[in-house]
Structure formats: structure tokens, C-alpha cells
Amino acid sequence: MDLFSQNATSSPPPRRDAPLAERCRPRRLDDFVGHEAIVGPGTVLREEIRHNRLKSLILWGPPGVGKTTLARIIAQEVQADFIALSAVTAGVADVRKVIDRAEKNRKYLNKTTILFIDEIHRFNKAQQDALLHAVEDGTLILIGATTENPSFEVIPPLLSRCQVYQMHPLRKEDIRRIVERALAEDEVLKPLKIEIQDWDTLLQLAAGDARRALNILEKAAELHEGEIPPVKLTRTDFEKAALQKTLYYDKAGEMHYDVISAFIKSLRGSDPDAAIFWMARMLAAGEDPKFIARRMLILAAEDIGNADPYALTLATSCFTAVTYIGMPEAQIILSQVAAYLAAAPKSNAAIVAINKALEDVRNHPDVQVPLALRNAPTTLLADLGYGKDYQYAHDYPGHFVRMAYLPPELQGRIYYRPGELGKEKEIRKRLMELWGEWKDYSKTEKPSKSKKSGPSR
């Protein structure tokens, strides 16, 4: 396809054999479902669209929530020249071609140009730098779409020139409205007179992803091809369709929380072979290598911690190297670090410690800093007892002195309890020697699962 063949103001309707999600893509803002806080009546973005005062923006959210659809609708509403690039395949030269076209649109046609960059988090620094001047002087309007936090992936100068809108997974009622519209209006499904007998299953399988819901609906309908209407879709139909679509998505490179979960659990379980297999599965499917590196960074602190403090340093270096190098060479670095993290001794003492401390912070919101620990920069504060009885550790043998640092209400609390593996064994021994009967570090606790939840679990 030619770089400039996608124009939102003149694109033809999709073909009958296009995927249902594409056939049902809304083309007007009034037909866009969900995200009322972003484009509902009276919102800043809707007013900017209505008055054609659009500014560059970044749409951040998981797959299937309408980022691409909203970008196309915006271009349609303001009658802009809409140019779409994929950050996976486009380079600096492509960006410069778009800027050149935008300059001509502005100079000769008085027409706005919208550059839509899908997966903008995959644009490197040079590609993002190439956009800066054109975005700043209004030559073009940038709309970026990303599944990753733009604070980490978009360079600060570009991010400061864009408004970030976070698009959350769609609500079940939104997904249902989208599906009902497809059943009522799609020229392929409408004649089938489809009756959905288990909405709960379909909405649960969709998990806030409209595209996934429509794909499951389409595949479920295909299971009844040739039947006399009305076609009745059951829980079994949706489950079969969802399984088939999951396999398809693996080949297409969609983000798979099941696979990343298997990867993290293999690292935590000290199985380097399984970890590298699941990582290879993700890389082969087109997963962003920085996503994998970021998950390993979290695991290095959450599941290894001070049992091997070097693991966090190595994981940090891995993320930096992957960012600079890119694929395919980045896969070698990822493999090396995954093997190390899997083989490293494990401890979740750090995350258990912060969770316990946070619980006490919530339960004791009014505790005061002991006077001995307070700062006394003025004579008045010193007279009030600030800093009194503080014992300066470096004045004592071994640069240590036993004194109370926690508030009286929390005396005796132990949040960080080192394990018995790796470096933590040494840390535990030292703390026992230092604190003696003041703090009982001799006890060991069964490692508890952290309360944090997320795709890496």
C-alpha cells in the first residue's frame, strides 16, 4: 500500500470479506461507544474537535479499546488528510515524507494533516526527534497510539507537546452495545437473525476488548454456517470461538497475558529452559522486547531481591541494551538475562516488606516522627526537643548503636525479614548480630504471595 493512500475523508467502506471488527468500525463521533470522560459531551477533546482546534495527542490503553477508531473518527470530523504509519515498519525517511506532504497541505490547500502512529512506543529516539519541529509548529497533528505507559517510551520533548488520554478497557455494557449494533447493522450477520443466549460468557471472554468480542462473535457465527435462521449462539460456541481466536492472535503478535504469565512463573520457579521457551514464543509472535525486559526488571526486585542484588543491576542493563540495540540482536541479551534470573536464588522479602509497611501506614495514619529523629534547624525547635537523645551511629563501635527508629505504636515491627538463600543469608546473619534481642531476626516466615496483581502474575 502506498504511504499516503489512507485518507480518512475519502476511504471507501470495508469489503464484505473484511473482518467484522473492521466492517463495524464507527465513522462518526456520535457512533463511538464508551470513553465518555474523553470524548463525551463537554469534554476538552470533543470541544477541540467541534471547533477544529485539535492539538497533538497520545491515546494510551490496551488493545481493542478504540484507539485507532477514535483517531480515524477525529480525522473524519475535522476533514483532515489522515496518514497512518506503523512504528514497527516505518523509519525516519517515512516520517520526513509525511512532514513534506503536511507542509504542502498547509501551504497550498489550507488543509490539516493528521499523522497517526500505531504503537508509537516502538519509535526510537531518532524517529521521535524527527517529529518534534513539525508537531511544535503545527505543520501536522500527531495522534499516537500505545499500549505502554508513554512516560517511559515517548521522549520528554515530544510528550510535553501532546495531551495524553488514557483509554481503559471498555465496560460490559459498552461491549454489549457494540455487539448489538453489529447484529443489527452488519450486512453479513443481519440476515442470520442471531440470538445470543449467553451474554455473560461473551462479555467475560471479551475482557473489555471490543475487537476481541467481535472476532469471537464472527467465529461463533461461522460455526453455524449453512443453518436456517435464527442462529442461536451458546456458551459452547463462544468458548470454541475464543480458543480459535487465541491461536490466531499468537501468530499475529497480540499481547498475551497468559504467555507472559507463564514466562514470569518459569523465571520465579527457577526453570531457565521453560522461561526461554515462553520468551521465544512471545518474540516469534512479535512481542515488544522492551515489554519483556520491563517484566524481568520487576521480577528481579520482586522475586529475587537481595538474595542476589546483582540481578536487578543486570535486568536494568538488559532493558537499556534492548532499548539501544533493538531486534533481532536484542533477543540474545534477553536470553542471557532470563537464564540468569531463572537460575538466581529467590526471595520475595522486599515486596512482602513494603506491603506490610503500607498496611501499617494505612492502619496508623496519625503516627508522629519521634522527637529524637526530627530535624532541628532552629534554636526554637531544639528547645522543643527536636533531635534530643539522637545517637549518631558513626560515634559508636562498628558504626552502629541500638536505638528506636520506629514510632512507639509500631515498636518491634519487622517488615524486612531476609531469607536463607544467597546474599540474604549474610544480611540476615548481620542483622541478628546487630539487633540481638531488640529484633528477632532468627525467625523465618513462609514466603507469602504478594498482593500485587497484574499481567506478570
C-alpha positions as CSV (number, residue, x, y, z in Angstrom):
1,M,0.0,0.0,0.0
2,D,1.2,3.5,-0.8
3,L,2.2,5.5,2.3
4,F,-0.4,8.2,1.6
5,S,-3.3,6.0,0.3
6,Q,-5.2,6.1,3.7
7,N,-7.3,9.3,3.8
8,A,-10.0,9.4,6.4
9,T,-12.1,11.8,4.3
10,S,-12.3,9.6,1.3
11,S,-11.7,6.0,2.4
12,P,-14.3,3.5,0.9
13,P,-16.4,1.3,3.2
14,P,-14.8,-2.1,4.0
15,R,-15.4,-5.1,1.8
16,R,-17.8,-7.9,2.9
17,D,-14.9,-10.2,3.4
18,A,-13.2,-7.8,5.8
19,P,-13.1,-8.9,9.5
20,L,-16.3,-8.0,11.4
21,A,-14.4,-5.6,13.6
22,E,-13.3,-3.6,10.5
23,R,-16.8,-3.7,9.0
24,C,-18.3,-2.4,12.2
25,R,-15.8,0.3,12.9
26,P,-17.8,3.5,13.6
27,R,-17.0,6.5,11.4
28,R,-18.7,9.3,13.3
29,L,-18.1,10.6,16.8
30,D,-21.7,10.2,17.7
31,D,-21.4,6.4,17.0
32,F,-18.3,6.0,19.1
33,V,-19.1,3.8,22.1
34,G,-17.6,4.3,25.5
35,H,-14.9,6.7,26.9
36,E,-17.3,9.4,27.8
37,A,-14.7,11.0,30.0
38,I,-12.5,11.6,26.9
39,V,-15.0,12.4,24.1
40,G,-18.3,12.8,25.9
41,P,-20.3,16.0,25.7
42,G,-18.5,19.0,27.1
43,T,-15.1,17.3,27.3
44,V,-12.0,19.2,26.2
45,L,-11.2,16.9,23.3
46,R,-14.7,16.9,21.9
47,E,-14.8,20.7,22.0
48,E,-11.4,20.8,20.2
49,I,-12.8,18.6,17.5
50,R,-16.0,20.6,17.3
51,H,-14.2,23.9,16.8
52,N,-11.4,22.3,14.7
53,R,-8.7,23.4,17.2
54,L,-7.2,20.0,17.6
55,K,-3.8,19.5,19.3
56,S,-1.4,16.6,19.1
57,L,-2.3,13.8,21.5
58,I,-1.4,10.3,22.6
59,L,-4.1,7.6,23.2
60,W,-2.8,5.1,25.8
61,G,-4.7,1.9,26.5
62,P,-4.9,-1.9,26.0
63,P,-5.7,-3.5,22.6
64,G,-9.3,-3.3,21.4
65,V,-10.5,-0.2,23.3
66,G,-10.8,2.0,20.2
67,K,-7.6,3.9,19.8
68,T,-7.3,3.5,16.1
69,T,-11.0,4.0,15.6
70,L,-11.0,7.3,17.5
71,A,-8.0,8.6,15.6
72,R,-9.8,7.9,12.3
73,I,-13.0,9.5,13.5
74,I,-11.2,12.6,14.6
75,A,-9.7,12.9,11.2
76,Q,-13.1,12.5,9.6
77,E,-14.7,15.0,11.9
78,V,-12.1,17.8,11.1
79,Q,-11.8,16.8,7.4
80,A,-8.1,16.2,7.7
81,D,-5.6,14.4,5.5
82,F,-5.2,11.2,7.5
83,I,-1.9,9.4,7.2
84,A,-1.3,6.2,9.2
85,L,2.1,4.8,10.0
86,S,3.1,1.7,12.0
87,A,6.0,2.2,14.3
88,V,7.0,-1.4,13.6
89,T,7.8,-0.8,9.9
90,A,8.2,2.9,9.4
91,G,11.5,4.8,9.6
92,V,12.8,8.3,9.7
93,A,12.5,8.6,6.0
94,D,8.8,7.8,6.1
95,V,8.3,10.5,8.8
96,R,10.0,13.0,6.6
97,K,7.8,12.2,3.7
98,V,4.8,12.7,5.8
99,I,6.1,16.1,7.0
100,D,6.8,17.1,3.4
101,R,3.2,16.3,2.5
102,A,1.9,18.1,5.5
103,E,3.8,21.2,4.6
104,K,2.2,21.2,1.1
105,N,-1.2,20.6,2.5
106,R,-0.8,23.6,4.8
107,K,0.7,25.9,2.2
108,Y,-1.3,25.1,-0.9
109,L,-4.6,23.6,0.3
110,N,-5.0,25.1,3.8
111,K,-5.7,21.6,5.0
112,T,-4.9,19.9,8.3
113,T,-2.7,16.8,8.2
114,I,-3.1,14.1,10.9
115,L,-0.3,11.6,11.3
116,F,-1.4,8.6,13.2
117,I,1.4,6.4,14.5
118,D,0.3,3.0,15.8
119,E,2.5,1.5,18.6
120,I,4.3,4.8,18.9
121,H,6.2,3.3,21.9
122,R,8.3,1.3,19.3
123,F,9.6,4.5,17.7
124,N,13.2,5.1,18.7
125,K,14.6,8.4,19.8
126,A,15.8,9.4,16.3
127,Q,12.3,8.7,14.8
128,Q,10.6,10.7,17.6
129,D,13.1,13.6,17.2
130,A,12.3,13.8,13.6
131,L,8.7,14.7,14.5
132,L,9.4,17.4,17.1
133,H,9.6,20.5,14.9
134,A,6.6,19.6,12.8
135,V,4.5,18.9,15.9
136,E,5.7,22.1,17.6
137,D,5.0,24.5,14.8
138,G,1.7,22.8,13.9
139,T,2.7,21.5,10.5
140,L,0.9,18.3,11.4
141,I,-1.2,17.0,14.2
142,L,0.3,13.8,15.8
143,I,-2.0,11.1,17.2
144,G,0.0,8.3,18.7
145,A,-1.5,5.0,20.0
146,T,0.3,2.9,22.5
147,T,-0.3,0.0,24.9
148,E,2.6,1.1,27.0
149,N,3.0,3.9,29.5
150,P,4.1,6.9,27.3
151,S,6.0,8.4,30.2
152,F,8.6,5.6,29.7
153,E,8.5,5.3,26.0
154,V,8.0,8.7,24.5
155,I,10.8,11.3,24.7
156,P,10.0,14.1,27.1
157,P,10.2,16.9,24.4
158,L,7.6,15.1,22.3
159,L,5.5,14.1,25.3
160,S,5.3,17.7,26.5
161,R,3.8,18.7,23.2
162,C,1.0,16.1,23.4
163,Q,-2.1,15.6,25.5
164,V,-2.2,12.1,26.9
165,Y,-5.6,10.4,27.1
166,Q,-5.7,7.0,28.9
167,M,-8.3,4.7,27.5
168,H,-9.4,2.0,29.9
169,P,-10.9,-1.4,28.9
170,L,-14.5,-1.0,27.8
171,R,-17.3,-1.7,30.2
172,K,-19.5,-4.7,29.6
173,E,-22.4,-2.5,28.7
174,D,-20.3,-0.8,26.1
175,I,-19.2,-4.1,24.6
176,R,-22.8,-5.2,24.5
177,R,-23.9,-2.1,22.6
178,I,-21.2,-2.6,20.1
179,V,-22.2,-6.3,19.5
180,E,-25.9,-5.4,19.3
181,R,-25.1,-2.8,16.7
182,A,-23.1,-5.3,14.7
183,L,-26.0,-7.8,14.8
184,A,-28.5,-5.1,13.7
185,E,-26.4,-3.4,11.0
186,D,-23.8,-5.7,9.6
187,E,-24.8,-6.9,6.1
188,V,-23.3,-10.4,6.8
189,L,-24.7,-11.0,10.2
190,K,-28.1,-9.3,9.9
191,P,-29.7,-12.0,7.7
192,L,-28.7,-14.7,10.2
193,K,-31.0,-13.2,12.9
194,I,-28.5,-14.2,15.6
195,E,-29.8,-14.7,19.1
196,I,-27.2,-14.6,21.8
197,Q,-28.2,-17.0,24.6
198,D,-25.3,-16.4,26.9
199,W,-24.2,-12.7,27.0
200,D,-22.3,-13.2,30.2
201,T,-19.8,-15.6,28.6
202,L,-19.3,-13.5,25.6
203,L,-18.7,-10.3,27.6
204,Q,-16.4,-12.2,30.0
205,L,-14.3,-13.6,27.2
206,A,-14.1,-10.1,25.6
207,A,-12.4,-8.7,28.7
208,G,-13.1,-5.1,27.8
209,D,-11.7,-5.6,24.2
210,A,-14.3,-4.7,21.6
211,R,-12.3,-6.2,18.7
212,R,-12.0,-9.5,20.6
213,A,-15.7,-9.5,21.2
214,L,-16.5,-9.0,17.5
215,N,-13.9,-11.6,16.5
216,I,-15.4,-14.2,18.9
217,L,-18.9,-13.3,17.6
218,E,-17.9,-13.7,14.0
219,K,-16.1,-17.0,14.6
220,A,-19.1,-18.3,16.6
221,A,-21.4,-17.5,13.8
222,E,-19.2,-19.3,11.3
223,L,-19.6,-22.4,13.4
224,H,-23.3,-22.4,12.3
225,E,-22.7,-21.7,8.7
226,G,-25.5,-23.1,6.5
227,E,-28.1,-23.3,9.2
228,I,-31.5,-21.8,8.8
229,P,-32.1,-18.6,10.7
230,P,-32.4,-17.7,13.5
231,V,-28.9,-18.8,14.6
232,K,-28.6,-19.3,18.4
233,L,-25.2,-18.8,19.9
234,T,-24.5,-20.6,23.2
235,R,-21.7,-20.6,25.7
236,T,-20.1,-23.5,24.0
237,D,-20.0,-21.6,20.7
238,F,-18.3,-18.6,22.3
239,E,-15.7,-20.8,24.1
240,K,-14.8,-22.7,20.9
241,A,-14.5,-19.4,19.0
242,A,-12.4,-17.8,21.7
243,L,-10.0,-20.7,21.6
244,Q,-9.6,-20.5,17.9
245,K,-9.0,-16.7,18.1
246,T,-6.4,-17.1,20.8
247,L,-4.3,-19.3,18.5
248,Y,-4.7,-16.8,15.7
249,Y,-3.7,-13.9,17.9
250,D,-0.5,-15.8,18.9
251,K,0.5,-15.8,15.2
252,A,-0.5,-12.2,14.7
253,G,1.6,-11.0,17.7
254,E,-1.1,-9.7,20.1
255,M,-0.2,-9.1,23.7
256,H,-0.8,-12.4,25.6
257,Y,-1.1,-12.2,29.3
258,D,-1.2,-16.0,29.5
259,V,2.2,-16.3,27.8
260,I,3.8,-13.5,29.8
261,S,2.4,-15.1,33.0
262,A,3.9,-18.5,32.0
263,F,7.3,-16.7,31.4
264,I,7.3,-15.0,34.8
265,K,6.2,-18.1,36.6
266,S,9.0,-20.1,34.9
267,L,11.6,-17.5,36.0
268,R,10.2,-17.5,39.5
269,G,10.3,-21.3,39.5
270,S,14.0,-21.4,38.6
271,D,13.4,-23.1,35.2
272,P,15.6,-21.3,32.6
273,D,14.5,-23.7,29.8
274,A,10.8,-23.0,30.2
275,A,11.5,-19.3,30.7
276,I,13.4,-19.1,27.4
277,F,10.8,-21.2,25.6
278,W,8.0,-18.8,26.6
279,M,10.1,-15.8,25.8
280,A,10.8,-17.3,22.3
281,R,7.1,-17.8,21.9
282,M,6.5,-14.1,22.6
283,L,9.3,-12.9,20.4
284,A,8.2,-15.1,17.5
285,A,4.7,-13.6,17.8
286,G,6.1,-10.1,17.5
287,E,6.0,-9.0,21.2
288,D,7.8,-5.8,22.0
289,P,11.2,-6.8,23.5
290,K,11.1,-3.9,25.9
291,F,7.9,-5.2,27.4
292,I,9.7,-8.5,28.2
293,A,12.7,-6.6,29.6
294,R,10.5,-4.5,31.8
295,R,8.8,-7.5,33.2
296,M,12.2,-9.0,34.0
297,L,13.1,-5.8,35.8
298,I,10.1,-6.1,38.1
299,L,10.8,-9.8,38.7
300,A,14.4,-9.1,39.7
301,A,13.2,-7.0,42.6
302,E,10.0,-8.8,43.4
303,D,11.2,-12.5,43.3
304,I,15.0,-12.3,43.7
305,G,15.7,-9.2,45.6
306,N,18.6,-9.2,48.0
307,A,19.1,-12.9,47.6
308,D,21.1,-11.8,44.5
309,P,21.2,-7.9,44.4
310,Y,23.2,-8.1,41.1
311,A,20.0,-9.5,39.4
312,L,18.4,-6.0,39.4
313,T,21.6,-4.4,38.0
314,L,21.7,-7.0,35.2
315,A,18.0,-6.6,34.5
316,T,18.4,-2.8,34.3
317,S,21.3,-3.2,31.9
318,C,19.2,-5.6,29.9
319,F,16.4,-3.0,29.5
320,T,19.0,-0.3,28.5
321,A,20.7,-2.6,26.0
322,V,17.5,-3.8,24.4
323,T,16.3,-0.1,24.1
324,Y,19.5,0.8,22.3
325,I,20.0,-2.3,20.1
326,G,16.6,-3.5,19.1
327,M,15.7,-6.7,17.4
328,P,16.9,-9.2,16.3
329,E,20.1,-8.9,18.3
330,A,18.2,-7.9,21.5
331,Q,16.9,-11.5,21.8
332,I,20.4,-12.7,22.7
333,I,20.6,-10.2,25.6
334,L,17.1,-11.2,26.7
335,S,18.0,-14.9,26.6
336,Q,21.2,-14.3,28.7
337,V,19.4,-12.3,31.4
338,A,16.4,-14.6,31.5
339,A,18.7,-17.6,32.1
340,Y,20.5,-15.7,34.9
341,L,17.3,-14.6,36.6
342,A,15.8,-18.1,36.5
343,A,19.0,-19.6,38.0
344,A,19.4,-17.0,40.7
345,P,18.4,-17.7,44.3
346,K,14.9,-16.4,45.1
347,S,13.4,-14.1,47.7
348,N,10.2,-12.1,47.9
349,A,11.2,-10.4,51.2
350,A,11.3,-6.9,49.6
351,I,7.8,-6.9,48.3
352,V,6.5,-8.6,51.5
353,A,8.2,-5.8,53.5
354,I,6.7,-2.9,51.6
355,N,3.3,-4.5,51.6
356,K,3.4,-4.9,55.4
357,A,4.7,-1.4,55.9
358,L,2.0,0.0,53.6
359,E,-0.6,-1.8,55.6
360,D,0.7,-0.3,58.9
361,V,0.7,3.2,57.2
362,R,-3.0,2.7,56.3
363,N,-3.9,1.5,59.8
364,H,-1.8,4.1,61.6
365,P,-2.2,7.3,59.6
366,D,-1.5,9.6,62.6
367,V,1.7,8.3,63.9
368,Q,4.3,11.0,64.7
369,V,8.0,11.1,64.0
370,P,9.8,10.5,67.4
371,L,11.4,13.7,68.7
372,A,14.9,12.1,68.6
373,L,14.6,11.6,64.8
374,R,13.3,15.1,64.0
375,N,15.4,17.8,62.3
376,A,16.3,20.8,64.5
377,P,17.5,23.6,62.1
378,T,16.5,26.4,64.5
379,T,17.1,27.1,68.2
380,L,13.3,27.1,68.8
381,L,12.9,23.6,67.5
382,A,15.9,22.4,69.5
383,D,14.4,23.9,72.6
384,L,11.2,21.9,71.9
385,G,13.2,18.7,72.0
386,Y,13.7,18.1,68.3
387,G,16.8,15.9,67.8
388,K,17.3,15.4,71.5
389,D,18.7,12.0,72.5
390,Y,19.5,11.1,68.9
391,Q,22.5,8.8,68.8
392,Y,24.8,9.4,65.8
393,A,25.7,5.9,64.6
394,H,29.3,6.8,63.5
395,D,30.2,7.8,67.0
396,Y,29.9,4.2,68.2
397,P,32.0,1.0,67.7
398,G,31.1,-0.7,64.4
399,H,29.2,2.5,63.3
400,F,26.1,1.1,65.0
401,V,24.1,1.8,68.1
402,R,20.8,0.3,69.2
403,M,18.0,2.9,69.4
404,A,14.3,3.1,68.4
405,Y,13.7,4.4,64.9
406,L,10.0,3.4,64.5
407,P,7.1,5.3,66.2
408,P,6.2,3.9,69.7
409,E,3.0,2.4,68.3
410,L,5.0,0.2,65.9
411,Q,8.0,-0.7,68.0
412,G,9.1,-4.3,67.4
413,R,7.7,-4.5,63.9
414,I,9.8,-6.4,61.4
415,Y,8.9,-5.7,57.8
416,Y,12.0,-6.9,56.0
417,R,12.9,-10.5,57.0
418,P,15.8,-11.7,54.9
419,G,15.7,-15.3,53.7
420,E,18.2,-18.0,53.9
421,L,19.4,-18.1,50.3
422,G,22.2,-16.2,48.6
423,K,23.3,-12.8,49.8
424,E,20.3,-12.6,52.1
425,K,21.7,-15.3,54.3
426,E,24.6,-12.9,55.0
427,I,22.3,-10.0,55.5
428,R,20.2,-12.0,58.0
429,K,23.2,-13.0,60.0
430,R,24.4,-9.4,60.2
431,L,21.0,-8.1,61.3
432,M,20.8,-10.8,64.0
433,E,24.3,-9.8,65.3
434,L,23.4,-6.1,65.3
435,W,20.0,-6.1,66.9
436,G,20.1,-9.1,69.1
437,E,17.1,-9.3,71.4
438,W,15.8,-5.9,70.1
439,K,14.6,-7.5,67.0
440,D,14.2,-11.2,66.5
441,Y,15.5,-11.9,63.0
442,S,16.1,-15.6,63.9
443,K,12.5,-16.4,62.9
444,T,11.8,-17.5,59.4
445,E,8.5,-17.0,57.6
446,K,6.9,-19.0,54.8
447,P,7.2,-16.8,51.7
448,S,3.8,-15.2,51.1
449,K,2.4,-14.3,47.8
450,S,2.4,-10.5,47.2
451,K,-0.8,-8.6,47.0
452,K,0.2,-7.0,43.7
453,S,-1.7,-8.2,40.7
454,G,-1.1,-7.7,37.0
455,P,-0.2,-9.4,33.8
456,S,3.1,-10.7,35.1
457,R,1.4,-12.8,37.8
